[in-house]
Amino acid sequence: MAFLTNDKLVIVGAAGMIGSNMVQSALMMGLTNNICLFDVFSPEGVAEEMRQSGFDNVNITATTDVAEAFKDAKYIISSGGAPRKEGMTREDLLKGNCEIAEQLGKNIKTYCPNVKHVVIIFNPADLTGLVTLLYSGLKPGQVTTLAGLDTTRLKSALAKKFGVMQSEIEGCATYGGHGEQMAVFGSSVKIAGRNLTDIIGTEEFTAEEWEQMKKDVTQGGAAIIKLRGRSSFQSPSYLSVEMIRSVMGGEPFRFPAGTYVSNEKYNHIMMAMDTVLDENGCSYKMPVGTEEELAKLDAAFKKTIEDVEKIKEVASKSLAPEELAVFDAHLMMANDPELRSQIEDMINNDRVNTEYATEQVANMMVSIFESMEDAYMRERAADIK
């Protein structure tokens, strides 16, 4: 078998259902001959099954040691978060998985700072991806999150409704946050060559049916649980491996990806956009849609910012002051247009990562405040520090 690369791919959370399926998908696609399975629970059983599946000429290793797993890693896919359990609030899930994402970012910075790309799929992915990026020191285009699953759910729903193959559904896209806070874009969709906008509002597909479909798509995960008695694992596994394949130089990823966004409208946030995922990492452009669709995208951005605030509030009970400063800096950049502009210029022009650009701009602001004659204003330098 010819492999796309000989570089090391690490699957985090490999002992679980999602992780083990990612391993098998990666091997079946022939991504690399060097794959490492990492989990806090031994993934050796998964590794042994993969060896016994007859995958030749592949070095399959398994470990519970993060230093061993991440050493020389060039690509990482992480499903290593915790699922929401009975009695857990959304805040509990946010706090727990964002702490896991923080440690993941720190491990990347410590053990494999030269990693080429990281895909995050554990929920809430928009936030866990952002936290991983903040703590890893990687460049914005090097960390992406699974967002294509929302689009494939829309595509599937439309194909079933109109009795056509999914390949006959074109222009499907969902942007913004994952799940219920995403924005469904239908204005560019074609059904077997027909514009969806020409069909909505007819007897064939009423406006009420379209609104219900959009709602159902945002709750697609819950529907899988109802059908199967457990959360989805095959679809997120496969799509996340397709994502990493694209940055290895394989087929382009077909759906939107969650990426770090910083532009004149959405600032310093992780959300699904109109993306290109290839060997250069992830790049994006603003989605094109109707006024209503773009308004929903605005609402998705606002909701994600609120969630970042919520993470900080919950985390303040357990994190050290210097760790909370990471969230303070992020929120400050998200809400201050002048600071955002300076950071964006440094990232784009000097090709530095977000962490470095933020630190440099913050240091510049400290110097400005410390040089002021007014005593009160000089004291404000400590707030920035």
C-alpha positions in Angstrom: 0.0 0.0 0.0 1.2 3.5 -0.8 0.9 5.9 2.1 0.4 9.7 1.9 3.2 10.3 4.4 5.6 8.6 6.8 5.0 11.2 9.4 3.6 10.1 12.8 -0.1 10.4 13.4 -1.4 10.3 17.0 -5.0 9.4 17.8 -5.9 10.7 21.3 -8.7 8.8 23.0 -7.9 5.7 20.9 -9.4 3.3 23.4 -12.9 4.7 22.9 -15.5 4.0 20.2 -14.7 7.2 18.3 -11.0 6.9 18.7 -10.8 3.2 17.7 -12.9 3.9 14.6 -10.6 6.8 13.7 -7.6 4.4 13.9 -9.3 1.9 11.5 -10.4 4.7 9.1 -6.9 6.1 9.0 -5.4 2.7 8.3 -8.0 1.9 5.6 -7.3 5.2 3.9 -3.6 4.5 3.9 -2.7 7.8 5.5 0.6 6.9 7.2 2.7 3.9 8.1 3.4 5.4 11.5 0.4 5.6 13.8 0.3 5.9 17.6 -2.7 5.2 19.8 -2.9 7.2 23.0 -5.4 7.1 25.8 -5.4 7.3 29.6 -6.9 3.8 29.4 -4.7 1.3 27.6 -5.4 1.2 23.9 -3.4 -1.9 23.3 -6.5 -4.0 22.6 -7.4 -1.7 19.8 -3.8 -1.8 18.4 -3.8 -5.6 18.5 -7.1 -5.8 16.6 -5.8 -3.5 14.0 -2.6 -5.6 13.6 -4.8 -8.7 13.3 -6.9 -7.0 10.6 -3.9 -7.5 8.3 -2.7 -3.9 7.8 0.8 -4.6 6.4 3.9 -2.4 6.6 2.4 -0.1 9.3 4.0 0.6 12.7 1.1 0.6 15.1 2.0 1.5 18.7 -0.1 2.0 21.8 0.7 3.8 25.0 -0.8 5.6 28.0 2.4 7.8 28.3 1.8 11.2 26.8 5.5 12.0 26.3 6.0 8.7 24.4 2.9 9.3 22.3 3.5 12.9 21.4 7.2 12.6 20.7 7.9 13.4 17.0 4.1 13.7 16.3 3.3 15.6 13.1 -0.5 15.1 13.1 -2.9 14.7 16.0 -6.7 13.9 16.1 -8.2 14.2 19.6 -11.4 12.7 20.7 -10.1 12.6 24.3 -12.9 14.5 26.0 -15.5 13.3 28.4 -19.1 12.7 27.4 -21.9 14.5 29.2 -23.2 12.2 32.0 -26.4 12.1 33.9 -26.7 14.9 36.4 -24.0 17.0 34.6 -24.9 20.6 33.7 -23.6 22.2 30.5 -21.2 24.2 32.7 -19.8 21.0 34.1 -19.1 19.7 30.6 -17.6 23.0 29.5 -15.3 23.1 32.5 -14.2 19.5 32.4 -13.5 19.3 28.7 -11.9 22.7 28.5 -9.5 21.6 31.2 -8.7 18.5 29.1 -8.2 20.8 26.1 -5.9 23.0 28.2 -3.7 20.1 29.1 -3.7 18.9 25.5 -2.4 22.3 24.4 0.3 22.2 27.0 1.3 18.7 26.0 1.6 19.7 22.4 3.7 22.7 23.3 6.0 20.5 25.5 6.4 17.3 23.5 5.6 18.1 19.9 5.8 21.9 19.2 6.6 21.1 15.5 3.3 19.3 15.0 1.9 20.2 11.6 -1.9 20.0 12.3 -4.3 19.2 15.1 -8.0 18.2 14.7 -10.2 18.5 17.8 -13.5 16.7 17.9 -14.6 16.5 21.5 -17.4 18.8 22.6 -18.0 21.6 22.8 -15.5 21.6 19.9 -15.6 25.3 19.2 -14.4 26.0 22.7 -12.1 23.0 23.2 -10.4 23.8 19.9 -10.0 27.4 21.0 -8.5 26.5 24.3 -6.2 23.9 22.7 -5.0 26.6 20.3 -4.4 29.2 23.1 -2.3 26.8 25.1 -0.4 25.0 22.3 1.3 28.1 20.8 0.5 26.9 17.3 -0.5 29.1 14.5 -4.3 29.7 13.9 -4.4 27.6 10.7 -2.9 24.6 12.5 -5.8 23.7 14.7 -9.3 22.9 13.3 -12.4 21.4 14.8 -15.0 19.0 13.4 -17.9 21.0 12.0 -18.7 19.1 8.8 -21.0 16.7 10.7 -23.7 19.4 10.8 -23.4 19.9 7.0 -23.6 16.1 6.3 -26.7 15.9 8.5 -28.4 18.6 6.4 -27.3 16.9 3.2 -28.6 13.5 4.4 -32.0 15.1 5.5 -32.5 16.7 2.1 -31.6 13.6 0.2 -34.1 11.5 2.1 -36.8 14.2 1.7 -36.5 14.4 -2.0 -35.5 10.8 -2.7 -32.2 11.5 -4.4 -28.6 10.4 -3.8 -26.6 12.6 -1.5 -24.3 13.4 -4.4 -27.2 15.2 -6.0 -27.4 17.6 -3.1 -25.0 20.5 -3.8 -24.1 23.7 -1.9 -25.0 22.4 1.5 -23.3 24.3 4.4 -23.8 25.0 8.0 -21.6 27.7 9.7 -20.9 29.2 13.1 -21.2 27.0 16.2 -21.6 23.3 16.4 -25.0 21.9 17.2 -27.9 24.1 18.2 -26.0 27.3 17.8 -25.1 26.8 14.2 -26.5 28.7 11.2 -28.0 26.6 8.4 -27.4 28.1 4.9 -29.8 26.9 2.3 -29.7 29.7 -0.2 -27.1 28.1 -2.4 -28.4 24.5 -2.2 -29.4 22.7 -5.3 -31.5 19.5 -5.3 -30.7 17.4 -8.4 -30.1 20.7 -10.3 -33.1 22.6 -8.8 -32.7 25.6 -6.5 -33.9 24.8 -3.0 -35.1 28.3 -2.7 -37.5 27.7 -5.6 -38.9 24.6 -3.8 -39.4 26.0 -0.3 -42.9 27.3 0.2 -44.5 24.9 -2.3 -46.6 21.9 -1.7 -43.6 19.7 -2.3 -41.7 21.4 0.6 -43.5 23.9 2.7 -41.8 26.6 4.6 -42.8 24.9 7.9 -41.1 21.7 6.8 -37.9 23.6 6.0 -37.9 25.2 9.4 -38.5 21.8 11.1 -35.7 20.3 9.1 -33.3 23.0 10.1 -34.2 22.4 13.8 -33.9 18.7 13.4 -30.4 19.1 11.8 -29.2 21.1 14.8 -30.4 18.3 17.1 -28.9 15.5 14.9 -26.8 14.2 17.8 -29.9 13.6 19.9 -31.6 11.8 17.1 -28.7 9.3 16.8 -29.0 8.6 20.5 -32.7 7.9 20.1 -32.1 5.6 17.1 -29.1 3.7 18.4 -29.2 4.1 22.2 -25.8 5.8 22.2 -24.1 8.9 20.8 -22.7 8.9 17.3 -19.2 7.6 16.8 -18.8 6.4 13.2 -19.6 9.7 11.4 -17.4 12.0 13.6 -14.6 9.4 13.3 -14.7 9.2 9.6 -15.0 12.9 8.9 -12.2 13.8 11.3 -9.9 11.4 9.5 -10.9 13.0 6.2 -9.9 16.3 7.7 -6.4 15.1 8.7 -6.0 13.4 5.3 -6.5 16.7 3.5 -3.7 18.4 5.4 -1.4 15.4 4.7 -1.8 16.2 1.0 -4.8 13.9 0.3 -8.2 14.7 -1.2 -9.6 18.2 -0.2 -12.0 18.2 2.7 -15.5 18.5 1.3 -17.2 20.3 4.1 -16.8 23.4 6.4 -14.3 23.1 9.2 -14.1 24.9 12.5 -11.2 27.3 12.4 -9.8 30.3 14.3 -11.5 33.4 12.9 -10.3 36.9 13.2 -11.6 39.5 10.8 -13.6 42.8 10.7 -16.7 41.1 11.9 -15.9 38.0 14.0 -12.9 38.3 16.2 -10.7 35.8 18.0 -13.1 32.9 18.1 -13.3 29.3 16.8 -16.2 28.7 14.5 -17.2 26.9 11.2 -16.6 29.0 8.1 -16.2 28.6 4.4 -12.8 26.8 4.6 -10.1 25.3 2.6 -8.1 22.6 4.3 -4.9 21.5 2.6 -1.2 21.0 3.2 -0.9 24.7 4.1 -3.3 24.3 7.0 -6.7 25.9 7.2 -7.8 29.1 5.5 -11.2 30.6 5.3 -13.4 33.2 3.8 -16.7 34.8 4.9 -19.8 32.7 4.0 -22.1 34.1 1.4 -25.8 34.0 2.3 -29.1 35.8 2.7 -29.6 38.5 5.3 -31.4 36.0 7.5 -28.6 33.4 7.3 -25.9 36.0 8.1 -28.0 37.2 11.1 -28.0 33.7 12.4 -24.3 33.5 11.9 -23.9 36.7 14.0 -26.0 35.1 16.7 -23.8 32.0 16.6 -20.7 34.2 17.2 -22.4 36.0 20.0 -23.3 32.7 21.7 -19.8 31.4 21.4 -18.4 34.5 23.1 -20.9 34.0 25.9 -19.7 30.5 26.3 -16.1 31.7 26.6 -17.2 34.1 29.3 -18.9 31.2 31.0 -15.8 29.0 30.9 -13.8 31.8 32.5 -16.5 32.2 35.2 -16.5 28.4 36.0 -12.7 28.1 35.7 -12.1 31.0 38.0 -13.0 28.7 40.9 -10.1 26.3 40.2 -7.5 27.9 37.9 -4.5 29.9 39.0 -4.5 33.7 38.2 -1.9 33.3 35.4 -4.1 30.7 33.7 -7.2 32.9 34.0 -5.2 35.7 32.4 -5.3 33.6 29.2 -9.1 33.9 29.1 -8.9 37.6 30.1 -6.6 38.3 27.2 -8.7 36.4 24.7 -11.9 38.2 25.7 -10.1 41.6 25.7 -8.9 40.9 22.1 -12.4 39.8 21.1 -14.0 43.0 22.3 -11.3 45.7 21.6 -11.1 46.6 17.9 -7.8 48.4 18.2 -6.0 45.6 19.9 -7.6 43.1 17.5 -6.3 45.0 14.5 -2.7 45.1 15.9 -2.7 41.4 16.7 -4.2 40.5 13.3 -1.5 42.6 11.5 1.3 40.8 13.4 -0.2 37.4 12.7 -0.6 38.1 9.0 2.5 40.1 8.3 5.0 38.5 10.6 3.7 35.0 10.4 3.7 34.4 14.1 1.2 32.5 16.2 -1.6 34.0 18.2 0.0 33.6 21.6 3.2 35.4 20.6 1.3 38.2 18.8 -1.0 38.7 21.8 2.0 38.8 24.2 3.8 41.4 22.1 0.8 43.7 21.7 0.1 43.4 25.5 3.7 44.2 26.3 3.5 47.3 24.0 0.4 48.4 25.8 2.1 47.9 29.2 5.0 50.1 28.1 2.6 52.8 26.9 0.7 52.9 30.2 3.9 52.7 32.4 5.3 55.8 30.6 2.3 58.0 31.3 2.6 60.8 33.8 -0.8 60.2 35.4 -0.4 57.9 38.4 -3.8 56.3 37.9 -3.0 55.5 34.3 0.4 54.0 35.2 -1.4 51.7 37.6 -3.5 50.4 34.7 -0.4 48.7 33.3 -0.8 46.1 36.1 -4.3 45.3 34.8 -2.9 44.4 31.4 -0.1 42.4 32.9 
